[in-house]
Structure formats: C-alpha cells, structure tokens
C-alpha cells in the first residue's frame, strides 16, 4: 500500500497536467520541453546503466554495416516522400495561359497606321521634295499629323465642335489639350 497511493497520486497529477495545462502551451514550448525531458531521460538512463553500456559487445559487429544501413534508410525516406507528394506517378505540370491578341480595330493599331503614314511621307516623297521648296515636306508632315489627330479623336469619340469651341485655350481634358 505504501507504493500504490503515491504512484496513483503521481498518475492523477500527470493526467491533470496532460489534459489541462499542456494543451495551452504553444508548439514551440512543447518542442523545447520535449527535447529537455528526452535529454534528461537519456542522461539518467546512461547514468543508471553505465556499466552495461561499457560491457555491451553485440553492436561491434554491426559497425561495419552502419554506412549501408544509413544510405538505404535515407533512400527509402526519399522514395516515400516522392510517393507521398506524387501519388499518381506523374509530376503535375501547370498549363500555360492562353495569350489573347488584340483585335485590329484597337486604338493601338490606329496609332500604328498613322505612324506608318508619317513614315511613308518621309520615304515616298523624298525624291519629289528635293526639287520643291523646303516647306512642302513640312506641310505634308503637318497635314499627315493633323489627319492622324483627327482619326484618333474620332475613334475616341471627340467631335470637331468640342475642339473648335475651345479656341486653343488650355482645358481640363488631356485629349482636347493634346
């Protein structure tokens, strides 16, 4: 009876600590306490059975197989990890997104067409402008740019009346100012 009551009391206290105190700890505290108790247990066990650890000889013959056992164990863990991640036997490859190209009626294409017109003025009329006045090339470029501006403003929905009523004064609209 002398050993039963203190053992039962210790068992009940450990149950109370296990169910009431430890669940309130964070995982970091539980890990630190686990390492501390395991270290104490190994130290106490070695201290208690030190002579048996010194006189034990059955492990001597296994020292030669230790590297092979470690390599096989590591390979088994790697194979298990691969099978755990990829159970179907194939590696999942994500699909590339579909690239949608803009349609031909976009504003970008209007600007590209206008720039091509300006380039054609420089390249196509280069021979004819050598003999003419210097101002004719500038006039053609100015006319082409005005036509381009009209095309862009018409595609954006700005009327000519809105531009004419402004009398070239600064306005709050970026397109009208431009």
Secondary structure, 3 states (H helix, E strand, C coil): CHHHHHHHHHHHHHHHHHHHHHHHCCHHHHHHHHHHHHHHHHHHHHHHCHHHHHHCCCCHHHHHHHHHHHHHHHHHHHHHHHHHHCCCCCCCCCCCCCCCCCCCCCHHHHHHHHHHHHHHHHHHCHHHHHHCCHHHHHHHHHHHHHHHHHHHHHHHCCCHHHHHCCCCCCCCCHHHHC
